[in-house]
Amino acid sequence: MIRALILILITIGTDAYAQALPVRSGEHDGYTRLVIQVPTGTGWALDQRQGGAGLSIAINGVTFDTSAVFSRLSGTRLQSLSQSEPGAELDLVFGCKCVATAFLHRQTMVVVDIAPGELIPTENTKATIPDLPINTAVTKPLPGELPTSGLVLPLLQLSHRNFEDQLMSRILQSADREIVDLELADVGHRPSSDFGPLQATGELTPNLRVSSVLDNVQGHPNLAIPQFDTRPECITDSALAFETWASSEPFPEQVATLRNGLFQEFDRVDQSKALKLARLYAYYGFGIEATQMLALLPEPTPETIWLAAIAAALDNLPASTPNPFEGQQRCDGFTALWALLTEGSLHSDAQLNAIEQSFSQLPPHLRQQLGPELADILVTANQLEASRRILRAIERVLQINPPDVTLTKATIAEAAGETETAETLLTEVVAAPNAAKEAPLALARLVEKRWADRGTVTPRDLDLAASYARELRKSELGPMMARTHVLALALSQDFEEAIEHLDDVPEDGDWQRNRDQVLHLLAERADDITFLRYAIAPEGETRKIATVETAVAMAERLADLGFSASAYELANRSQDRGMSVKRAQLRARAALSEDRPRQALLEIAGDQSEAAQDLRTQAMIQMQDFEAAARLLEEIGEVEAADHYAWLAGTHDIDEESLNVFATLTRVQASLAEPVQRQPDKPLSDAEGLLKNSAKTRLQIVEMLNLVASDVQN
């Protein structure tokens, strides 16, 4: 009886209803395609006529949404689309000598193809689907023979057609967003096909209730959250606020203003002015004076402790114990720079880019004061190119070539294992007084070599490049030397002048390569403000970047700074073909930044790299699918993190050999969930068992709280 009722419900249709059907379009080689999604079983007809066609959909009061049709068409085969009134046919007017053909795809999409051709008049030029009438209520009796292959489905899974419709809707939405392309079939009528019977797995359980372990700790405000990263928290630039330690007024005037009134009545110290004086002295490089001002303050605060460590570093003195910047070379901003200077050695997790960018933001007098010491630390750590860049920043402040800089450059070249003969020969040619033509060529090769090594150029070479660019501007070597000068400026981190030279250059291959070199260096070396000034380009400007490597470098820097939309634009350029995996990961990062985890999963589908697994884990966490996140973390060997999210998911799928806090908590939780064995026929024994179970439960809860508390303390 139930089976017969189900068959009747499947067979009986519902009246078609009025709705706005979106019309999607696509330009293909040799034809233009229109796609209209319709409910399953809806009738339709295509009326072909000279110079156009009319499409009718058997839905009462139907309207067509054609607003997005021409935005994706570049040809002229379709001239216009119109509908006279709701329920009327969709009138297609062709802009060429074309004919239209139509077919039904997957029972839910009417596909109309417009291609060049001659319309052959017939008695009936209306293309219809005779076996798909208007979807109205069926009044005829059921046929004698009905297919029974689909009856193996349980009642829970009889709506598999809805799943197909939802999947098709997702595909069409992805086509609108240009994530996928619709490649349905070639031009011409195609018979519609249907899915075969959907076989049930028999493993699904109805009436599932999903809950988190956090639901069970409501009402426990004292439950602490364990800390996994035992390293000290990074000191942010906003908390340090180094750029606010001095104003634009001359240093003597600032000192005089603050010292006036430093000591008040009864020799009381104005603590606010003392702190400001300490900041001011530190900003201008006077470490001992800053320390003296800090000694006037009664009690140390986090800010005064930071100031004391910076003041010691300014005078090359050992930092106070404990060092507030210890272990913070991994951080971003000025914190990494001060951590390196106070600790005196480069750590393996140091953020070298953040250190260089912070150094470039220091005032000139501090760059001159701290630069040599910083360069020596980097040379000791075998960070040769970084130390060279630091020296270049010092040279820009001093405007001279000091001997120690030259010595450090020689040390760097020797440690780098560069070809001594080539380096010596190029230098000799550049310095030769009689090499009128060869010297510019040698200089161009030397600057190009510095670019390939991600090195830097000396002020002498930079000035020489500028001189040659001006002197030879009207010769055949002029364009090459102009490009050499621009690249030398970028290697010297003078990005403003380098990009200014690129504003009025021809759009040929050589200059495009030069532009990419400058933008690549901008992404690698510029401070945040300078980088964003030139990286946030107007719409369409991203096409001026020729190589995918440069686009990826800039997109990655933008993603690190949180500009997800700009990073996505650079990583999603239609002309790029290389580095597809890296570009997809950047698009996924941008999607995660905009709280679109499902889009991120689509971007990295098929990528099984460690970076993709990390992004996939972040997406699962954003969707609060902690169980899936735990599985992904377990695959990459993050056992403790996997146990953490398995605990949050409330699952008991924990490795028996795991000994971390969350594995133990999960085992205790599973023990608490075990049912109590009751003895209804023995009241006294039953009561005794309940008391024992209650005591055991209390002990287990105490054990859980102790585990969490001990983890927080550790």
N, C-alpha and C positions, 0 to 999 in steps of 0.2 A: 504493500500500500504506500509506504513512504517513498519507495523507488519510483512508483508511478507518479506520485505527486511531484517529485523532483523533476522528472522528465517533462511534465506539463509546464512547470515554472520556467524551465529552460526554453521550451518551444514558444511559449506565449511571449510576444513582444510588448513594447510600450509605445505609445504615441510619440512621434517625433515632435520636438519642441523648438520654439524659436530661440536662436542664439546667433552670436556674431562669430563667424568662422574666420580665423586668421589665414591669410594667403601668404605663403612663403615662396621665395623665388631663388633661382640660381642660374648663373651663366655657364654654359658648357660649350665644348668644342663642337660647333655645328648645330646647336639647338639651344633654346631657352626653356627652362623647366619651371612650372608652377606646381605647388603642392598644397592641397587643402585637406585638413584632417576632419573626418566626419565620424559620427557614431557608427558602430558596427551594424550592418544591415540596412544602412540608409541608401535609398535609390538615388541615381544621378543620371544625367544625360548631357551629351555634348552635341550641340547643333552647329555644324560647320557651314560657313557661307563665304562668299567671295570677300577677301580682305579682312576676315575676322572670324569669330566664333562666339557661341553663347553656351555657358555652362549652367545647368540647372541642378539644384540640390533639393531633394524631396523632403524638405523640412519647412513647416509652416512658419512664415514670417522671417525666413532666414536673411541675414545680412552678412556682408563680407568685409573683413578688415584688410584693406590694401595699403595701409600707410607705410609699410616697410618693404613693399615690392621693389620699387625702383631704386632703393638705396643700394641694392646688391646687384643691379644689372648694369652692364657696360655696353651692351649691344643695342641695336635699333629694331630688333625683330618684333618686340612688343611696344606699341605706341601708347596705348591707354587702356585703363580698366574702369568700368563704371557699372552702376546698378540703378535702375530707374526708381525702384521702390522696394521696401522690404518684401521678401518672398519672390521677387523677380529674378530672372537669370543674371549671371555675371557676364557683361558684354566685354569681349576682348577685341580690340582694334589693332591690326598688325601694321607695322611700318615697313614691311617688305612683302615680296611675293611668296607668302608662306602658307602652310596648312597646319592644322592642329590635330594631334592624336591624343587619346586619353586611355588610361587604364587604372584599375583599382589595385593598390598595393597593400598587402597584409589586412585586407578587409576594412581598413580604417583610414586610408589616404587615397584621395583622387589625384592622380598625377596627370598633368596636361603638358605635352611637349610641343613646342612651336619650332618648326624647321622649314627651310626653303623647300618649295615644291608647288605643284600645280593641283588645284582643286578639281577633281573629276566629278561633275554633277551626276547624281543618281536619284532614283525615286525617293530615297530617304537618306539624307546625309546626316541624320542624327545618330551618333554613336551611343548606344545604350548597353546596359547590362541587363539582359532579360531575366536572369535568374536571381536578381537582387531587387525586388519591388520595394515600394515605400514601406518603411518599418511601422506597420500598424498592427493592431491586435489580430491574432490569428483566430478565425472562427471555424476553420475546417477541422474535421476530426483528425486525430493523429494517424500517421501512416502505419501500415501493418508491421513494417520491419524498421526497427530503430537500431542505430549502432550502439553496442554495449561495451565497446572497448574503454570508453571513458568512465564507466561505472565502477572501476576499481578504485576511484578516488574516494577518500572519506569525505564526509560532509564538510569538514573544515576547509578542504581544498577545491571545492567546486567552483570557486571564483577565480580560476586561473586566467580566464579571459580578462578580468580586471587587471591582473598583473601584467599581461601583455600590453593592454592599453596604457598603463602607467609607464611601462618601459618605453613605448613608442613616444609618449609625451616627453619623456626625459631626452630621448634622442633628438626630437625636434627642437627642444629648448637648447640643447647643445649646439645644434646647427645654427640657431639664431645667434648664439654667442661665438660662432666660428671656432668652436672646439673640435667639431667633426664636420665632415662634408657628406652631403647626401649623394650617394652613388647607387641609385636604386636599380636602374636597368637602362638598356639602350633605347633609342627612339622607337616608338611604336607600341602597339597594344600588346600587353602581356597578361596571360591568365592569372587570376588571383589564386593565391595558395594559402592554405591554412596550416596551423601547427598540428602535429599529431597529438594523440592523447598524452596528457601529462601524467607520468607515473608517480605515484606517491612513494615517499621513502619510508613511511610508517614510523618515523622516529620523532615526529613532532607531537608535543603534548599540548592539548588545549588548556585555556584558562591559566596561562603563566602569569606569575606576579614577580616582577623584578624589583629588588630593593638593594640598597647599599648598606654597608656596615655602619655608615654614619647615622642611619636612621635609628640605630640601637643605642647611640650615645647621647641622644637628646636629653637635656636636663642634667648634664654633667659639665658645668662650666669650668671646672678645675682640671679637666682632661687636657694635658699638654700635647702639643704637636711636636713630634720628634724632629730634630735637626740632623740633616744628612751631611751637609757641608760644614766641616769643623773649622775651615779656614776663616780668618776674620773678614767681616763685611767690608766691602770696598767703600772708601771715602769718596763721595761724589764731588764733581767740580762745583755744583751748586752749594754744597755744604762748605767746601774749602773757600770758594769765592775769591780766588787769588787776584782776579782782575779788578776787584773793588778795594784792594788794600791801599791804593793811592789814587789821587785825582789828577787832573790835567794841569793843575797849578805848579809853579816851580817848587822844587824840593825844599829850599830854605823857607819859603812862605808857609808851606804845609807844616814843617817842623815848628816854626815860630807860633803858628796858630794853636797847635796842640799843646805845646809846652806852656803856653800862657794859660794859667789856671790849672796846671797839672796838680800842684799842691794847693790845697784849700786851707781853710781855717784850722788851726791846731795841727798843721802839717798832715792833714788827711789827704790821701791820694784819690784823685778822680779816676776811678777804675776804668771808666769808659775811655777817657783820653789816654790812659796808660796802654790799654789794649790797642787803640788806634795807632799810637806811636810805635808799638812793637810791630804791628803790621806794616807801617810805613817804612821803618828801618829795614825789615826783611825784604820788602819789595825793591828797595834800592841797594840791597846787597850788604847791609851792615848787620852781620850776625851777632856780634858781641853786644852792640847797642840794643838790639831787639831782646837779647837775653836779659840785659839789665832792666828793661822796662817790664818784662814778664816777672822779674823778681819782686816788683812792687805790688803785684797782685796777691791777695791773701790765699786763695785756694785754687788749685789747678782745675781746669775744665778741659773737655776734649779739644777745644780750639786752641787753648794755650799750650797743651801738650804737642799738638801738631806744629804750632809756631816754634816751640823750643827745638824740635827735631830739624825743622827747615833752617833755623838760625845756625845750628851746629854744622849743617851741610854747607852753608854759605862760606864759612870760615874753615872748611875742611877738617872739622873736629868730629870725634866719634859721637854718634847719636846717643840720646838718653836711653836708659834701660828701664822698662822694655821699649823698643822702638815702635812708635804708633804706626809706622809704614811697613812694618815687617810683613812679608808675604803678600804684598799688594802690587808687585810688578805685573801680575796677571790682570790688573784692572785697567780701565780706560781713563783717559784724561791726565791731568797733572799728577794724580796720585801715583801712577806708574813711574813718572819721571822722578818724583821725590823719593820714592821707594828705592829706585836704583842708586840715586846719589847718597842716600843715608846708609844703605847696606853695602855699597862698594863693589858688588859683583853682580853679574847678570844671571838670573835664574832661567831654568829651562822653559818655564811657562810665561816668561815675560812677554808683554804686548809691545813689540818693538815699534810697530807703526804708531801706537799711541804715544810712546816715548818721544819719537821724532816729531810728531805733530805738536805735542805739548811744548817741546823745546823751541820749535819755530814760532810759538805764540808768546814766548818770553820777551820782555823788553830788551832792547839791544845791549844795555849794560850787563844784564844777567847772562845773556848768551855769551858775551865776551868773557865774563867771569867764570861761568860754569862749563863752557864748551870744551876747553882742553881736558879737564878732568873726566868729563863724560866720554870724550873720544878715547882716552886711554882705557877706560873701563870696557868700552866696546871692542877695542883692538885686543885686549886681553881675552875677551870672550870669543874671539875670531869672527866678530861681526864687522868685517872690513868695510863693506860698502856703506853700512850705516855710519861708521865713524867718519868716512869720507864726506858723507852728507852733512854731518855735524860740523866738520871743519869748513865746509863751504858756507854754512850759515854764519860761522864766526868771521870768515873773510868778508862777507857782506857788511858786517858791523865795523870791522877794522879798516876796510878798504885798502889793505896791504897784504903782502905775502910773507908772513913771519917765517923764520927758519924752522920752528917746531912743526908748522903745518907741512912744509916741504919734507921734513924728516918723516913725519907720520905717513905721508903719501908714499914715500919709498918703502916704508915698512909694510904698508898695505899691499903694494904691488908684489913684494917678495912673498908675503904670506899667501897671496891669492894664487901663486904658481903661474902667473901670466908668462907668455913667451917673451923672454927678455930681448931677443934680437929684434922682433917686430916692434916692441915698444920703444927700444932705443933708436931704431932707424926712423920711425915716424917722428920722434921728438927731434932728432937731428935735422930732419928735413924741414920741419916747421921752423926751427931756429936758424936755419941757414940763411944768410943775408942775400945770397944770389939765387935763390930758388923762387923766382918770380911766379912761375906757373905751377911748379910742383908743390910748393908750400900750401897753397889753398887746397889742392887735392889731398895732400897728406893730412891736413887739418880736418877735412871732411871725413876721411876714413877714421881718424882718431876719435872724432866726436861720435861717429856711428858705432865705433867699437865700445865707447862708453855707454851708449844706449843699449847695445846688445848685452853688456855686462851689468846693466842697470847701475852704472857708475855715475861719476860727476865730472865736471871739467874745471880747470883752474881759472881764476880771474884773467890770467894772461891769455889763455886760449879763448875765453869768452870775448875779451876785447879784440883779440886778433880776428875772430870770426865776424864781429861787427865791422871791423875795418875792411876786411875782404868783401863783405856783403855790400858795403857802400862803394868801395873802389871798383869792384868788378860788376856793378849792377847792370851795365850796358853791354857786357861781353857775353860770350856763350857760357861762361862759368857763373854768370850772375844768378840765375835761378837756383843752381845747386848751392852756392854759398849763402844765398838768402835762407834756404831751407836749413843749412848747417847752423846758421845764426839762431834761427827759431828753436831748433832742437837743443842747442847749447843753452839758451835761456831757460828752457823747460828743465833741462838737467840741473841747472842752477837754482831751480824752484822759483824762478821769477815768472810765474804763470801769467800774471796780468799783462806784462809786455809781450810775452810769447804769443798769447791768444790775440792780442791787438794786432800783431803782424800778420795773423792768419785771416783777418777780416776781409782784405781786398786782394786775394790771391786767386789765380785761375783754378777752375774745378777739374784739373787733370789728375792722372793717377799718382804722379810723384808728390804733388801737393796734398792729395788725399791721404797718402801714406804718412806724410809729415804731420798732418792734422791728427791722425790716429795715434802717432807716437806721443804727441803733446798731451792728448786727452788720457792716454794710458798712464803717463807719468802723473797727471793730475789726480787720477783715481788712487794711485799708489802713495803719493807723497804729500799732497796739499793738506793743509789744515781744513777742518770741517767747513768753516765759513767760506774760504776760497773755493773749495770743491763745489759746494752747493751753489755758489754764485754762477758758475759756468756749467754745472751738470744739469740743473733744472732748466731744460731747454723748452722753448715754445713748441706748440704742436707741429709736428713734421720735421723739427730740427734734428731729431735722432737719426734721420736718414743720412745726415752728413757724416756719420761714423761708418767707415767702410768695413772694417774687419770685425768679425764676431768676437775675437779675443778682447778688443777694446770695449765693445758693448757689454760683454760679460763682466769685465773688471769694473766698469762704472756702475752696472746694475748691482753688483755685489756690495760695493761701497754704499750705494743708496739704500740697499736693504739693511745693511748694518746700522745706518743712521735712522731707519724707521720710515723712509719715504717709499712705501710699498707700491703706490700707483706708478711712480716714475720708474722704479726698478722693474715692475711688470712690463711697462712699455718697452724698455730696452731689451728685456729678455724675450719679448714676444714679437720681434720684428719679422715681417713676412719674408724679407730677403735673406735672412740668416739660415744656413743649413748645417754648419758645423757646431760642435760642442752642444749637441741637442740635450744630452743628459744634464749637463750643468745648467743650461737655460731652463729646463723643466724644473730642476730643483729650486732655482731662483723664483720661478713663477709660483711654485708651491709655497716658498717662504712668504712671498707677497700675499698669497691667499690666506695663509695662517695669520699674518699680521692684520688682515681685515676680517678675521673671524669667519672664514669660509673654509672649514676643514674638509668638506666633501670635494670642493674644487681642488684643494691641495692633493687629495688622494687621486683624483683623475689625472693631475699633471704628472705624478710620479708612478703611475701604473706601469708595471713591468720592470721598474728599476729596483734591483735588489742590493744596491750598494749600501754601505754603512750610513752615509749621509741621508739617503732616501729612507732607510729604516728609522733613523732619528726623526725625520720629518713626519713619517707615517705615525710614529708614536705620539708626537705632539698633536697630530690631527685627532687621534683616538682620545687623547686626554681632553681636548677641546670639546669633543662630542660626548664626554663623560662615559666613554666605553672603556672602563678601566680594565675589564677582563681582556679585551683585545690588546690594550697597551701592555699588559703584563706578559702576554704571549710574545709580542714583538721584542720586548726587553729581554725575555728569556732566550730568544733566538740569537741575540747579539752578545750574550754572556753577562748581561747586567742582572745578576741573580737577585741582589738585595732590592734593587728598584722594581724588579718584576714581582717579588714577594710583597712589596709595598702596595702596588696597584692591585694585586690579587686580593690583598687584605681589604682595600677600599671597595673592591667589587663584591666582597662578601663570599668569594668562592673558597673552597677548601683544597684547590689544586696546588699543593705546595710540595716541593721536593722533600722527601723524607730525610735527606742529608743536610738540608738547609738549617743553619744554626743562628741566623740573624733574628732580630727582634720581631719582625713581622711574621716570619715563619712560626715562631713560638706563639705569638698572639693568635695566629690562625688556628693552631692546634688547640690552644686553650678555648678559643671560641667554639670550635667544633665539639669539644668535650662538654661545654655548657649547653649546647643544643641537643645533646642526647636526651631522649625521653626518660622520665622517672619510672622505675619499675614499682607498680602498686600491688598491694595485696588486699583486695576488698574483703576477703573472707577472714582476714586476721587483722582486726583493727589496731591492736597494740603493736604488732610487727610493722604494720603499714605506717603508723605514726612514728615509730623508731626509725624506719627507713627514710621518711620525709625529713626528720631532724638531721640525720647523717648527710643526706643529700644537700640540705640547706647549708650545713657547715662546710661541706666540700665546695659548694658554689661560692660561698664567701671567700674561701681560701683562693679559689681560682681567680676571682675578681681582684683580690689583693695582689695576686701574682701578675695579672695584666697591668695593673697600675704601677707596680714596682718596675716592671719591664720598661714601660714608657718613661717613667721618671729617670731610671738609670740611663736610658738612651739619650735623654735631653741633657743630663749632666755630662755625659761623655762627649 
